[in-house]
């Protein structure tokens, strides 16, 4: 097995104090808790553990922390926030208890709420406007556009 790659983020007494590519020093340290997976759920768990006074390491396979909340270029020329719209489901108690607003969290409403590019250059744009949704879906299927409001 080759060298371990990924990201190690660590916390102590509720404060993040490092985030770096995995290193021997980080991996050989003794931690009170280790969280495997640096997505939003793992980071939340780590923050609560650190808030309780534990030293915590978060191990993430990828080069970036955040999981579904990360914005990336998936299709050349288009940046996507993979599933960050789900962050609106984040419990208000977590936002409050971890003081996420103080640390820069901003939940923004999206309008349009969905942009899906196709490799052939076409795209589908959806949002809160029923008329826009109808015309956008009709570009692909008039039958689906008529059925969409019932769905």
N, C-alpha and C positions, 0 to 999 in steps of 0.2 A: 504494500500500500504506500502511495506517494505522500508527499507533505499535505497536511490539512490546509484547505483553502476556505476562505469565507470571511466573516466579520465577527469580531468579539466586541460587545458593548458591555460596559460594567457600571455598576451603581454602588454607592455607599451612602448610607443614611439619607436616602431619598434623593440624592443628586447624581446625575450622570457625570462620570469623571473621565471616561475615555470611550472611544469608538475607533477601532482600527482593524486593519487586516490581521488575521490571527497570527500570533507570534508565540514562540516557545515560552516567553516570560508570562504572557497572559494565560496560556494553557496550563502552565505548571503551578500557578498560584492556587492556594486553597480558598475556595468560595463556600459561603454558607448555603447558597442555592445556585443551581445552574438551570437556566431555561433554554430548552432546545427549540429554536425557531424564533426569528426576530420579526415576525409579523405583528400586526396591531394587537392581537390577543396575547402573544408572548411578551411584548413590550409593556402591556397593561399589567400582566401578572408580575413582571419584574419590578415595575414601579411600586406596586403594593407591597411586595416583599422588602424592597429597599426602604420603603416608608416605615416598615415595621422594625427597621434597624439592621437588616441582614445585608451582607455584601453579596451582590448578585452578578453573575456573568450571563449574558445572552449569547448563544451561539447561533449563527445564521450561515447557511450554506452559500448564499448569494453575496455579492459585493456591497449590497445596500440593504438597510433595514426598512421595515414598513409593510412588507407583504402586499396585501391587496390595496393598501393606501398609497402605493408608489405610482408616480407618473412616469411612463416610459414610452419610447418610440418602438411600437410593435410593427407597424407598417411604415416603410420609409416615407418620411415627410409628415407623419402624423403622430402626435404625442397623445397617449391615452392615460387616464387615471383609472387603471385596470378595474377596480371595484370600489374606489374611494367614495362613490356615492353612498355606499353602505355605511359610511361613517356617520351618516345622519341617524343611524340606528343606535349610535353610541349612547349609553345610558347617561342622562343628565347627572346622576350621582357620581359617575366616574369622572366626568368633566369637572365637576365641582371639587370632589375629594382630591384629585390629582392636580388641581389648579391649572388645567390645560389651557384655559384662556390666557392666563398670565404667562404661560410658556409659548404662546403664539398660535394656539388653535383658533381657526376661523372656519365656521361652517357656512358655505355659500350656496345659495339656491342657484340651480342651473336652468337656464332657459335659452336655447333648447336644452333638454336634459339628456339627449342621446344623439350621437353622430356616428354613423357606421359607414366607413368608406369601403367600396368594393375595388377589387384589383383592376376591373375594367374601366375605372374612372367614375362610375356612378356612385351615389351615396344615398343613405337614408337618414333623414333628420327628423327627430321626434321631440315633442315637448308638451306643454300644457294647452296649446292651441289646437282644438279639434279640427279646424279647417286646414291648418298646416299639416297635421298628421294625415288627414284624408288625402290631400294632394301628394304628399311624399310617398305614402304606401301605394297610391294609384299608379305611380311611375313603374312599379313592379307588378302589381296585380289589382285591377279594379274590383274584383270580387273580394279580395282581402281588405281593401280600403272600406268597402261597404260593411263588412263584418266586424271590423276593428272596434267600433264603439260598443258593440254587444259583448265583445271579448273582455 
